[in-house]
Amino acid sequence: RKTELEAEIGAQRQVFAKACEALTAKRSEAAPAFARSIEESVRFLELDRAVFEVRLTDAPAGPDGAEDVTFAFSSTGINPIDVGKCASGGEISRIMLCLKAMMARFTGMPTLIFDEIDTGVSGSAADKMGSMICSMGDDMQVFSITHLPQVAAKGKAHYAVSKASDAAGRVYSRIDRLSDSQRVEEIARLLSGSSITPEALANARRLLGK
């Protein structure tokens, strides 16, 4: 019985080794195009000199194959290193959005929810992030939770989330779909705070294309 089991283990090791070889080959083939795609997307989000690389290094074979996969990044194009050791919060947000945008095209997910993926980004970069999130809606349903007016204004529908308490002191949340006029008011609130100014309302209308 021991001999039989050893023979079975040997056969399974060969199957495992072939699976690792096949995975390594596919990773090596896909890595350059994958890296180029992410790099182009990140540069679109106003990191003009950014470099993104996929590095494969040999590792003991395990559930994830026979190599370690590292994403190397540099916002200046010089000396890219492990993205987790060098990217700022805003850079991480942009890279994550680019990765999610690629997933939306190829994984067939029906719905994707972003919870403030635009953290650390503002200005025209935020506007471009909003455009990228909006374009993902061509392939799937996208919900984006955001506090940036440039991103919020890209949505085709808007919902306001609020919290309140009842007579017993229990706190509950509610979500309401906004009318066209309410959309303008909420975008203006993001622009100017609790006191909505005429200038903020005018800017909100421009952002919404109204």
N, CA, C and O of each residue as an XYZ file, in Angstrom:
840
protein
N       0.832     -1.209      0.000
C       0.000      0.000      0.000
C       0.867      1.259      0.000
O       0.576      2.243     -0.681
N       1.972      1.190      0.812
C       2.883      2.319      0.856
C       3.495      2.579     -0.524
O       3.617      3.727     -0.951
N       3.870      1.524     -1.199
C       4.448      1.672     -2.538
C       3.444      2.288     -3.501
O       3.790      3.139     -4.319
N       2.193      1.843     -3.391
C       1.152      2.407     -4.260
C       0.962      3.897     -4.010
O       0.853      4.689     -4.946
N       0.926      4.270     -2.714
C       0.740      5.681     -2.370
C       1.920      6.529     -2.840
O       1.730      7.641     -3.331
N       3.144      6.003     -2.692
C       4.316      6.742     -3.161
C       4.269      6.935     -4.667
O       4.656      7.989     -5.173
N       3.797      5.924     -5.383
C       3.676      6.044     -6.832
C       2.626      7.087     -7.200
O       2.810      7.869     -8.132
N       1.516      7.087     -6.450
C       0.459      8.073     -6.705
C       0.950      9.489     -6.414
O       0.663     10.419     -7.167
N       1.692      9.646     -5.320
C       2.253     10.962     -4.986
C       3.188     11.427     -6.098
O       3.154     12.589     -6.502
N       4.023     10.510     -6.588
C       4.947     10.857     -7.671
C       4.208     11.312     -8.918
O       4.604     12.280     -9.568
N       3.129     10.607     -9.247
C       2.343     10.981    -10.431
C       1.704     12.346    -10.244
O       1.687     13.159    -11.168
N       1.173     12.603     -9.043
C       0.544     13.893     -8.779
C       1.569     15.025     -8.768
O       1.252     16.147     -9.163
N       2.790     14.744     -8.321
C       3.838     15.763     -8.367
C       4.127     16.167     -9.810
O       4.376     17.338    -10.096
N       4.093     15.197    -10.707
C       4.325     15.507    -12.120
C       3.193     16.367    -12.677
O       3.433     17.303    -13.440
N       1.951     16.042    -12.287
C       0.807     16.853    -12.725
C       0.942     18.280    -12.197
O       0.701     19.251    -12.914
N       1.336     18.381    -10.921
C       1.500     19.691    -10.304
C       2.607     20.486    -10.993
O       2.447     21.680    -11.249
N       3.721     19.836    -11.292
C       4.845     20.513    -11.948
C       4.441     21.031    -13.329
O       4.829     22.134    -13.716
N       3.662     20.237    -14.072
C       3.206     20.679    -15.389
C       2.246     21.858    -15.279
O       2.272     22.775    -16.101
N       1.390     21.821    -14.239
C       0.473     22.942    -14.025
C       1.252     24.226    -13.714
O       0.914     25.302    -14.208
N       2.299     24.099    -12.890
C       3.144     25.256    -12.579
C       3.836     25.780    -13.832
O       3.913     26.990    -14.040
N       4.338     24.875    -14.663
C       5.006     25.293    -15.898
C       4.039     26.034    -16.819
O       4.393     27.044    -17.427
N       2.813     25.515    -16.913
C       1.818     26.155    -17.779
C       1.468     27.548    -17.250
O       1.329     28.493    -18.027
N       1.324     27.674    -15.909
C       0.999     28.961    -15.312
C       2.140     29.958    -15.513
O       1.905     31.129    -15.809
N       3.379     29.483    -15.350
C       4.541     30.353    -15.567
C       4.585     30.855    -17.003
O       4.868     32.027    -17.250
N       4.303     29.961    -17.952
C       4.319     30.346    -19.370
C       3.259     31.393    -19.662
O       3.520     32.363    -20.373
N       2.065     31.201    -19.118
C       0.992     32.176    -19.352
C       1.301     33.517    -18.693
O       1.040     34.569    -19.276
N       1.850     33.486    -17.491
C       2.224     34.730    -16.819
C       3.303     35.469    -17.615
O       3.213     36.679    -17.821
N       4.314     34.735    -18.054
C       5.403     35.359    -18.803
C       4.900     35.963    -20.102
O       5.370     37.018    -20.530
N       3.948     35.295    -20.725
C       3.391     35.802    -21.976
C       2.532     37.042    -21.749
O       2.582     37.989    -22.533
N       1.741     37.034    -20.668
C       0.782     38.117    -20.442
C       1.395     39.338    -19.766
O       0.883     40.447    -19.924
N       2.477     39.159    -19.017
C       3.011     40.236    -18.186
C       3.347     41.514    -18.959
O       2.952     42.591    -18.513
N       4.051     41.456    -20.088
C       4.417     42.712    -20.779
C       3.195     43.515    -21.238
O       3.138     44.727    -21.029
N       2.223     42.849    -21.860
C       1.029     43.570    -22.336
C       0.205     44.088    -21.172
O      -0.346     45.187    -21.240
N       0.117     43.307    -20.105
C      -0.612     43.738    -18.907
C       0.023     44.994    -18.322
O      -0.670     45.957    -17.995
N       1.341     44.975    -18.193
C       2.053     46.122    -17.627
C       1.888     47.359    -18.498
O       1.696     48.461    -17.984
N       1.961     47.183    -19.822
C       1.795     48.329    -20.725
C       0.412     48.941    -20.591
O       0.263     50.163    -20.581
N      -0.603     48.084    -20.488
C      -1.969     48.572    -20.365
C      -2.159     49.383    -19.085
O      -2.752     50.462    -19.118
N      -1.660     48.872    -17.959
C      -1.785     49.586    -16.693
C      -0.986     50.886    -16.744
O      -1.449     51.920    -16.263
N       0.189     50.838    -17.314
C       1.027     52.042    -17.405
C       0.344     53.128    -18.223
O       0.358     54.298    -17.838
N      -0.257     52.748    -19.355
C      -0.961     53.729    -20.190
C      -2.145     54.334    -19.436
O      -2.388     55.538    -19.515
N      -2.876     53.494    -18.709
C      -4.033     53.997    -17.957
C      -3.605     54.935    -16.845
O      -4.240     55.965    -16.619
N      -2.523     54.581    -16.142
C      -2.027     55.431    -15.052
C      -1.548     56.770    -15.606
O      -1.761     57.814    -14.990
N      -0.910     56.736    -16.752
C      -0.446     57.998    -17.350
C      -1.627     58.859    -17.794
O      -1.554     60.086    -17.741
N      -2.703     58.228    -18.226
C      -3.913     58.984    -18.556
C      -4.423     59.741    -17.339
O      -5.013     60.813    -17.474
N      -4.196     59.186    -16.149
C      -4.638     59.815    -14.908
C      -3.586     60.776    -14.355
O      -3.473     60.967    -13.145
N      -2.820     61.376    -15.266
C      -1.907     62.476    -14.979
C      -0.682     62.092    -14.158
O      -0.157     62.903    -13.396
N      -0.235     60.860    -14.319
C       1.097     60.482    -13.849
C       1.922     60.235    -15.110
O       2.201     59.094    -15.477
N       2.303     61.327    -15.758
C       2.818     61.279    -17.127
C       4.093     60.469    -17.291
O       4.348     59.918    -18.362
N       4.894     60.392    -16.239
C       6.179     59.679    -16.341
C       6.156     58.319    -15.654
O       7.185     57.651    -15.551
N       5.014     57.924    -15.198
C       4.917     56.688    -14.402
C       5.376     55.470    -15.190
O       5.182     55.369    -16.401
N       5.985     54.559    -14.461
C       6.408     53.273    -15.021
C       5.785     52.172    -14.173
O       5.812     52.234    -12.944
N       5.225     51.167    -14.834
C       4.620     50.030    -14.138
C       5.175     48.756    -14.746
O       5.154     48.590    -15.966
N       5.671     47.859    -13.913
C       6.261     46.612    -14.387
C       5.693     45.424    -13.614
O       5.286     45.552    -12.459
N       5.675     44.273    -14.271
C       5.336     43.014    -13.613
C       6.596     42.164    -13.566
O       7.161     41.824    -14.606
N       7.030     41.824    -12.377
C       8.264     41.056    -12.221
C       7.954     39.667    -11.675
O       7.243     39.512    -10.681
N       8.496     38.679    -12.340
C       8.323     37.286    -11.928
C       9.652     36.768    -11.406
O      10.657     36.830    -12.114
N       9.677     36.262    -10.190
C      10.896     35.693     -9.610
C      10.608     34.288     -9.115
O       9.545     34.013     -8.557
N      11.563     33.413     -9.325
C      11.400     32.018     -8.917
C      11.134     31.916     -7.422
O      11.726     32.644     -6.625
N      10.242     31.009     -7.051
C       9.894     30.776     -5.654
C       9.533     29.309     -5.486
O       9.222     28.636     -6.469
N       9.568     28.802     -4.259
C       9.149     27.415     -4.038
C       7.713     27.213     -4.532
O       6.837     28.034     -4.259
N       7.482     26.138     -5.246
C       6.157     25.868     -5.803
C       5.124     25.725     -4.701
O       5.367     25.087     -3.677
N       3.964     26.331     -4.930
C       2.889     26.276     -3.960
C       1.562     26.530     -4.631
O       1.466     26.410     -5.853
N       0.535     26.875     -3.880
C      -0.799     27.083     -4.451
C      -0.846     28.179     -5.517
O      -1.716     28.165     -6.388
N       0.110     29.147     -5.443
C       0.113     30.254     -6.397
C       1.099     30.050     -7.540
O       1.375     30.981     -8.296
N       1.624     28.854     -7.668
C       2.563     28.593     -8.748
C       3.989     28.531     -8.255
O       4.247     28.357     -7.064
N       4.921     28.679     -9.200
C       6.338     28.502     -8.877
C       7.117     29.806     -8.983
O       8.330     29.786     -9.192
N       6.426     30.953     -8.840
C       7.118     32.230     -8.831
C       6.324     33.238     -8.008
O       5.115     33.104     -7.816
N       7.033     34.239     -7.535
C       6.396     35.387     -6.897
C       6.132     36.438     -7.963
O       6.959     36.660     -8.848
N       4.971     37.085     -7.873
C       4.611     38.142     -8.806
C       4.639     39.473     -8.064
O       3.940     39.652     -7.067
N       5.446     40.395     -8.553
C       5.573     41.708     -7.927
C       5.200     42.792     -8.919
O       5.639     42.762    -10.069
N       4.388     43.754     -8.481
C       4.095     44.940     -9.281
C       5.088     46.022     -8.868
O       5.092     46.461     -7.718
N       5.923     46.447     -9.802
C       6.906     47.497     -9.532
C       6.418     48.800    -10.155
O       5.847     48.811    -11.246
N       6.659     49.912     -9.429
C       6.096     51.193     -9.867
C       7.050     52.326     -9.544
O       7.782     52.286     -8.555
N       7.025     53.339    -10.398
C       7.727     54.584    -10.121
C       6.944     55.708    -10.782
O       6.667     55.652    -11.980
N       6.585     56.728    -10.010
C       5.838     57.850    -10.579
C       6.729     58.754    -11.417
O       6.234     59.524    -12.240
N       8.044     58.665    -11.214
C       8.984     59.499    -11.954
C       9.630     58.772    -13.129
O      10.336     59.381    -13.932
N       9.384     57.464    -13.225
C      10.004     56.679    -14.286
C      11.394     56.201    -13.949
O      12.060     55.603    -14.794
N      11.856     56.452    -12.722
C      13.213     56.084    -12.317
C      13.148     55.061    -11.191
O      12.436     55.245    -10.204
N      13.907     53.978    -11.358
C      14.064     52.955    -10.318
C      12.732     52.442     -9.763
O      12.463     52.622     -8.575
N      11.895     51.809    -10.586
C      10.646     51.257    -10.054
C      10.911     50.170     -9.025
O      11.784     49.320     -9.203
N      10.129     50.214     -7.929
C      10.234     49.193     -6.885
C       8.829     48.723     -6.529
O       7.845     49.199     -7.094
N       8.744     47.792     -5.593
C       7.464     47.232     -5.162
C       6.474     48.365     -4.890
O       6.749     49.263     -4.095
N       5.311     48.311     -5.563
C       4.346     49.408     -5.482
C       3.912     49.685     -4.048
O       3.634     50.832     -3.698
N       3.851     48.657     -3.220
C       3.436     48.830     -1.832
C       4.440     49.592     -0.990
O       4.113     50.042      0.109
N       5.677     49.747     -1.496
C       6.725     50.419     -0.730
C       6.992     51.838     -1.206
O       7.757     52.568     -0.576
N       6.365     52.241     -2.320
C       6.737     53.553     -2.859
C       5.550     54.432     -3.236
O       5.694     55.653     -3.279
N       4.390     53.859     -3.510
C       3.273     54.651     -4.027
C       2.567     55.405     -2.906
O       2.370     54.874     -1.813
N       2.189     56.649     -3.191
C       1.412     57.441     -2.235
C      -0.046     56.991     -2.267
O      -0.427     56.145     -3.077
N      -0.865     57.569     -1.370
C      -2.279     57.203     -1.337
C      -2.976     57.504     -2.652
O      -3.749     56.687     -3.152
N      -2.702     58.684     -3.216
C      -3.322     59.042     -4.480
C      -2.865     58.160     -5.618
O      -3.653     57.823     -6.501
N      -1.592     57.781     -5.605
C      -1.071     56.893     -6.655
C      -1.670     55.495     -6.538
O      -2.003     54.866     -7.542
N      -1.804     55.015     -5.298
C      -2.435     53.709     -5.093
C      -3.871     53.729     -5.609
O      -4.316     52.767     -6.235
N      -4.602     54.820     -5.352
C      -5.978     54.935     -5.822
C      -6.045     54.824     -7.339
O      -6.912     54.135     -7.876
N      -5.144     55.490     -8.020
C      -5.146     55.463     -9.485
C      -4.785     54.089    -10.023
O      -5.405     53.593    -10.964
N      -3.768     53.477     -9.412
C      -3.365     52.140     -9.867
C      -4.496     51.142     -9.653
O      -4.781     50.327    -10.530
N      -5.142     51.203     -8.489
C      -6.251     50.291     -8.202
C      -7.387     50.479     -9.201
O      -7.985     49.503     -9.654
N      -7.685     51.732     -9.543
C      -8.754     51.973    -10.510
C      -8.387     51.388    -11.857
O      -9.239     50.803    -12.526
N      -7.133     51.532    -12.272
C      -6.692     50.971    -13.556
C      -6.800     49.451    -13.558
O      -7.202     48.852    -14.555
N      -6.438     48.828    -12.433
C      -6.559     47.373    -12.322
C      -8.022     46.943    -12.381
O      -8.364     45.971    -13.054
N      -8.887     47.677    -11.668
C     -10.310     47.344    -11.663
C     -10.925     47.552    -13.038
O     -11.793     46.783    -13.452
N     -10.483     48.590    -13.754
C     -11.003     48.836    -15.096
C     -10.657     47.688    -16.030
O     -11.467     47.301    -16.873
N      -9.453     47.143    -15.881
C      -9.076     45.993    -16.696
C      -9.916     44.768    -16.321
O     -10.350     44.016    -17.194
N     -10.137     44.576    -15.027
C     -10.969     43.457    -14.585
C     -12.372     43.568    -15.160
O     -12.975     42.563    -15.536
N     -12.892     44.788    -15.227
C     -14.246     44.985    -15.741
C     -14.367     44.524    -17.178
O     -15.417     44.037    -17.598
N     -13.279     44.680    -17.939
C     -13.318     44.295    -19.350
C     -13.222     42.790    -19.543
O     -13.759     42.260    -20.516
N     -12.546     42.089    -18.636
C     -12.204     40.694    -18.912
C     -12.816     39.649    -17.974
O     -12.826     38.465    -18.312
N     -13.324     40.051    -16.812
C     -13.802     39.044    -15.861
C     -15.304     38.848    -15.892
O     -15.807     37.882    -15.318
N     -16.037     39.742    -16.550
C     -17.475     39.564    -16.675
C     -18.235     39.732    -15.378
O     -19.297     39.133    -15.208
N     -17.712     40.542    -14.446
C     -18.451     40.792    -13.201
C     -19.698     41.620    -13.505
O     -19.611     42.582    -14.269
N     -20.853     41.280    -12.932
C     -22.063     42.037    -13.243
C     -22.113     43.404    -12.581
O     -22.689     44.341    -13.133
N     -21.510     43.526    -11.393
C     -21.575     44.773    -10.633
C     -20.256     45.011     -9.905
O     -19.625     44.080     -9.405
N     -19.855     46.280     -9.859
C     -18.646     46.654     -9.135
C     -18.964     47.865     -8.264
O     -19.580     48.824     -8.730
N     -18.548     47.823     -7.008
C     -18.807     48.914     -6.073
C     -17.471     49.513     -5.636
O     -16.616     48.813     -5.092
N     -17.302     50.798     -5.876
C     -16.110     51.524     -5.439
C     -16.451     52.318     -4.190
O     -17.408     53.093     -4.184
N     -15.682     52.131     -3.145
C     -15.880     52.900     -1.914
C     -14.726     53.887     -1.790
O     -13.676     53.568     -1.231
N     -14.937     55.089     -2.318
C     -13.939     56.161     -2.280
C     -12.600     55.723     -2.856
O     -11.552     55.914     -2.239
N     -12.649     55.133     -4.044
C     -11.416     54.736     -4.713
C     -10.629     55.952     -5.163
O      -9.464     55.827     -5.540
N     -11.253     57.140     -5.131
C     -10.592     58.369     -5.557
C      -9.903     59.099     -4.409
O      -9.541     60.267     -4.554
N      -9.718     58.434     -3.275
C      -9.056     59.059     -2.125
C      -7.658     59.538     -2.501
O      -6.886     58.805     -3.120
N      -7.340     60.776     -2.121
C      -6.008     61.316     -2.386
C      -5.854     61.938     -3.751
O      -4.751     62.334     -4.128
N      -6.946     62.033     -4.508
C      -6.892     62.595     -5.863
C      -7.826     63.795     -5.925
O      -8.864     63.815     -5.264
N      -7.457     64.794     -6.717
C      -8.308     65.973     -6.853
C      -8.088     66.607     -8.220
O      -7.277     66.132     -9.015
N      -8.828     67.697     -8.485
C      -8.625     68.463     -9.701
C      -8.911     67.695    -10.971
O      -9.833     66.881    -11.023
N      -8.113     67.957    -12.003
C      -8.344     67.338    -13.306
C      -8.104     65.833    -13.279
O      -8.710     65.094    -14.055
N      -7.213     65.369    -12.379
C      -6.998     63.920    -12.250
C      -8.266     63.241    -11.763
O      -8.603     62.148    -12.220
N      -8.976     63.887    -10.831
C     -10.243     63.337    -10.344
C     -11.271     63.296    -11.470
O     -12.045     62.346    -11.587
N     -11.267     64.340    -12.294
C     -12.190     64.370    -13.429
C     -11.931     63.193    -14.366
O     -12.872     62.570    -14.858
N     -10.669     62.893    -14.610
C     -10.331     61.773    -15.495
C     -10.667     60.432    -14.840
O     -11.071     59.488    -15.519
N     -10.498     60.352    -13.518
C     -10.898     59.128    -12.820
C     -12.396     58.926    -12.959
O     -12.857     57.804    -13.166
N     -13.159     60.010    -12.845
C     -14.600     59.907    -13.030
C     -14.964     59.414    -14.415
O     -15.874     58.600    -14.568
N     -14.257     59.902    -15.427
C     -14.515     59.451    -16.801
C     -14.203     57.965    -16.954
O     -14.933     57.242    -17.632
N     -13.108     57.506    -16.319
C     -12.743     56.100    -16.410
C     -13.784     55.220    -15.726
O     -14.173     54.179    -16.255
N     -14.236     55.651    -14.531
C     -15.268     54.894    -13.827
C     -16.541     54.826    -14.658
O     -17.184     53.780    -14.749
N     -16.897     55.960    -15.266
C     -18.111     56.023    -16.083
C     -18.009     55.081    -17.284
O     -18.976     54.400    -17.623
N     -16.835     55.042    -17.928
C     -16.668     54.174    -19.097
C     -16.769     52.702    -18.735
O     -17.134     51.882    -19.577
N     -16.447     52.352    -17.480
C     -16.574     50.970    -17.036
C     -18.035     50.537    -17.042
O     -18.337     49.347    -17.133
N     -18.941     51.514    -16.945
C     -20.363     51.204    -16.985
C     -20.826     50.647    -18.314
O     -21.944     50.143    -18.417
N     -19.976     50.730    -19.345
C     -20.329     50.124    -20.635
C     -20.302     48.603    -20.567
O     -20.960     47.926    -21.357
N     -19.527     48.066    -19.610
C     -19.353     46.612    -19.504
C     -20.065     46.013    -18.300
O     -20.242     44.797    -18.235
N     -20.472     46.835    -17.357
C     -21.045     46.322    -16.129
C     -21.758     47.451    -15.400
O     -21.692     48.610    -15.810
N     -22.440     47.102    -14.318
C     -23.058     48.114    -13.471
C     -22.030     48.576    -12.439
O     -21.376     47.755    -11.795
N     -21.891     49.903    -12.286
C     -20.885     50.453    -11.387
C     -21.546     51.397    -10.383
O     -22.284     52.305    -10.766
N     -21.275     51.176     -9.101
C     -21.658     52.102     -8.046
C     -20.379     52.726     -7.511
O     -19.432     52.009     -7.187
N     -20.334     54.040     -7.412
C     -19.159     54.720     -6.892
C     -19.560     55.606     -5.719
O     -20.329     56.554     -5.875
N     -19.029     55.285     -4.547
C     -19.242     56.106     -3.362
C     -18.114     57.136     -3.325
O     -16.942     56.769     -3.243
N     -18.462     58.417     -3.384
C     -17.422     59.437     -3.510
C     -17.847     60.725     -2.823
O     -19.032     60.980     -2.611
N     -16.840     61.533     -2.478
C     -17.076     62.886     -1.965
C     -16.507     63.932     -2.920
O     -16.491     65.121     -2.601
N     -16.041     63.495     -4.084
C     -15.478     64.422     -5.059
C     -16.536     64.817     -6.086
O     -17.097     63.944     -6.748
N     -16.818     66.092     -6.233
C     -17.836     66.512     -7.211
C     -17.465     66.170     -8.642
O     -18.341     65.889     -9.460
N     -16.150     66.191     -8.959
C     -15.740     65.862    -10.319
C     -16.091     64.427    -10.687
O     -16.431     64.133    -11.834
N     -16.004     63.531     -9.696
C     -16.345     62.125     -9.928
C     -17.853     61.924     -9.879
O     -18.428     61.254    -10.738
N     -18.492     62.512     -8.864
C     -19.937     62.325     -8.690
C     -20.712     62.809     -9.905
O     -21.704     62.195    -10.298
N     -20.265     63.903    -10.498
C     -21.005     64.493    -11.618
C     -21.030     63.596    -12.848
O     -21.855     63.800    -13.739
N     -20.146     62.612    -12.913
C     -20.106     61.728    -14.079
C     -21.231     60.688    -14.052
O     -21.520     60.068    -15.075
N     -21.860     60.495    -12.906
C     -22.860     59.437    -12.773
C     -24.122     59.716    -13.575
O     -24.499     60.868    -13.791
N     -24.759     58.654    -14.005
C     -26.032     58.773    -14.725
C     -27.212     58.858    -13.751
O     -28.286     59.340    -14.112
N     -27.010     58.395    -12.535
C     -28.034     58.491    -11.485
C     -27.319     58.716    -10.171
O     -26.197     58.252     -9.972
N     -27.984     59.438     -9.270
C     -27.361     59.753     -7.996
C     -28.271     59.353     -6.837
O     -29.490     59.518     -6.888
N     -27.644     58.827     -5.801
C     -28.347     58.437     -4.587
C     -27.650     59.088     -3.403
O     -26.421     59.101     -3.331
N     -28.419     59.619     -2.489
C     -27.866     60.210     -1.267
C     -28.072     59.239     -0.107
O     -29.173     58.734      0.110
N     -27.005     58.990      0.626
C     -27.060     58.115      1.798
C     -27.018     58.990      3.046
O     -26.155     59.858      3.170
N     -27.938     58.764      3.960
C     -27.992     59.573      5.180
C     -28.291     58.686      6.376
O     -28.768     57.561      6.230
N     -28.006     59.209      7.557
C     -28.294     58.501      8.799
C     -29.187     59.355      9.678
O     -29.086     60.582      9.673
N     -30.058     58.709     10.429
C     -30.955     59.414     11.351
C     -31.264     58.471     12.508
O     -30.897     57.297     12.474
N     -31.935     58.986     13.526
C     -32.320     58.162     14.672
C     -33.813     58.291     14.901
O     -34.410     59.334     14.634
N     -34.414     57.206     15.404
C     -35.842     57.233     15.677
C     -36.085     57.649     17.129
O     -35.150     57.991     17.854
N     -37.354     57.616     17.541
C     -37.718     58.066     18.884
C     -37.039     57.242     19.976
O     -36.798     57.732     21.079
N     -36.735     55.982     19.651
C     -36.092     55.116     20.637
C     -34.576     55.280     20.657
O     -33.884     54.628     21.439
N     -34.070     56.146     19.801
C     -32.637     56.380     19.768
C     -31.865     55.432     18.886
O     -30.634     55.458     18.880
N     -32.564     54.589     18.136
C     -31.882     53.661     17.241
C     -31.478     54.387     15.966
O     -32.279     55.109     15.372
N     -30.252     54.194     15.556
C     -29.730     54.847     14.354
C     -29.981     53.948     13.146
O     -29.754     52.740     13.205
N     -30.442     54.534     12.076
C     -30.676     53.775     10.846
C     -30.173     54.583      9.657
O     -30.049     55.806      9.721
N     -29.891     53.884      8.590
C     -29.436     54.516      7.352
C     -30.529     54.422      6.304
O     -31.336     53.493      6.302
N     -30.537     55.399      5.417
C     -31.485     55.350      4.312
C     -30.787     55.841      3.057
O     -29.804     56.579      3.121
N     -31.310     55.421      1.920
C     -30.764     55.826      0.639
C     -31.914     56.294     -0.230
O     -32.939     55.621     -0.332
N     -31.742     57.448     -0.855
C     -32.790     58.048     -1.677
C     -32.240     58.413     -3.042
O     -31.163     59.000     -3.153
N     -32.985     58.063     -4.083
C     -32.598     58.500     -5.417
C     -32.945     59.974     -5.573
O     -34.030     60.403     -5.180
N     -32.038     60.745     -6.140
C     -32.201     62.181     -6.250
C     -32.845     62.576     -7.575
O     -32.583     61.975     -8.617
N     -33.685     63.592     -7.509
C     -34.248     64.171     -8.725
C     -33.182     65.039     -9.399
O     -32.102     65.233     -8.841
N     -33.474     65.557    -10.581
C     -32.503     66.388    -11.296
C     -32.108     67.602    -10.473
O     -30.926     67.933    -10.386
N     -33.080     68.267     -9.871
C     -32.765     69.459     -9.073
C     -31.977     69.094     -7.823
O     -31.087     69.837     -7.408
N     -32.301     67.947     -7.219
C     -31.565     67.510     -6.030
C     -30.121     67.130     -6.380
O     -29.208     67.331     -5.580
N     -29.931     66.588     -7.567
C     -28.571     66.256     -8.012
C     -27.717     67.519     -8.040
O     -26.584     67.524     -7.559
N     -28.266     68.583     -8.605
C     -27.536     69.844     -8.669
C     -27.189     70.323     -7.262
O     -26.066     70.760     -7.013
N     -28.151     70.242     -6.344
C     -27.929     70.701     -4.973
C     -26.851     69.890     -4.268
O     -26.019     70.450     -3.554
N     -26.862     68.575     -4.465
C     -25.881     67.729     -3.786
C     -24.480     67.954     -4.338
O     -23.516     67.987     -3.573
N     -24.349     68.108     -5.661
C     -23.038     68.408     -6.234
C     -22.555     69.755     -5.709
O     -21.379     69.913     -5.380
N     -23.473     70.737     -5.629
C     -23.115     72.049     -5.087
C     -22.678     71.939     -3.632
O     -21.778     72.654     -3.191
N     -23.323     71.036     -2.884
C     -22.948     70.847     -1.473
C     -21.525     70.287     -1.373
O     -20.764     70.670     -0.484
N     -21.179     69.396     -2.272
C     -19.818     68.860     -2.284
C     -18.809     69.955     -2.611
O     -17.672     69.934     -2.140
N     -19.242     70.903     -3.421
C     -18.344     71.989     -3.832
C     -18.164     73.049     -2.755
O     -17.075     73.602     -2.602
N     -19.250     73.340     -1.993
C     -19.175     74.495     -1.096
C     -19.444     74.187      0.368
O     -19.291     75.079      1.202
N     -19.832     72.985      0.715
C     -20.107     72.661      2.106
C     -21.570     72.839      2.452
O     -22.432     72.775      1.575
N     -21.857     73.061      3.726
C     -23.249     73.092      4.182
C     -24.012     74.293      3.647
O     -25.229     74.226      3.471
N     -23.305     75.397      3.384
C     -23.957     76.593      2.850
C     -23.765     76.630      1.341
O     -22.661     76.866      0.850
N     -24.856     76.394      0.608
C     -24.774     76.314     -0.852
C     -24.869     77.708     -1.449
O     -25.863     78.407     -1.254
N     -23.850     78.107     -2.166
C     -23.804     79.443     -2.756
C     -24.294     79.401     -4.202
O     -24.282     78.338     -4.824
N     -24.725     80.544     -4.747
C     -25.123     80.590     -6.162
C     -23.989     80.163     -7.088
O     -24.220     79.534     -8.121
N     -22.757     80.515     -6.706
C     -21.608     80.132     -7.532
C     -21.440     78.610     -7.561
O     -21.123     78.025     -8.597
N     -21.661     77.982     -6.399
C     -21.553     76.523     -6.342
C     -22.643     75.862     -7.177
O     -22.384     74.868     -7.855
N     -23.852     76.399     -7.135
C     -24.948     75.856     -7.938
C     -24.633     75.972     -9.427
O     -24.881     75.044    -10.197
N     -24.080     77.125     -9.826
C     -23.728     77.317    -11.232
C     -22.631     76.341    -11.657
O     -22.670     75.783    -12.754
N     -21.655     76.146    -10.772
C     -20.571     75.207    -11.071
C     -21.103     73.782    -11.146
O     -20.673     73.004    -11.998
N     -22.039     73.431    -10.259
C     -22.633     72.096    -10.271
C     -23.365     71.838    -11.574
O     -23.284     70.747    -12.137
N     -24.080     72.851    -12.051
C     -24.824     72.692    -13.323
C     -23.833     72.458    -14.473
O     -24.085     71.652    -15.369
N     -22.713     73.172    -14.431
C     -21.703     72.987    -15.483
C     -21.123     71.575    -15.426
O     -20.953     70.926    -16.458
N     -20.821     71.105    -14.216
C     -20.273     69.757    -14.090
C     -21.261     68.704    -14.598
O     -20.860     67.714    -15.209
N     -22.535     68.920    -14.345
C     -23.561     67.963    -14.766
C     -23.996     68.178    -16.203
O     -24.796     67.407    -16.733
N     -23.471     69.228    -16.843
C     -23.834     69.494    -18.232
C     -25.219     70.001    -18.410
O     -25.850     69.735    -19.433
N     -25.726     70.742    -17.423
C     -27.090     71.252    -17.458
C     -27.098     72.750    -17.756
O     -28.165     73.360    -17.825
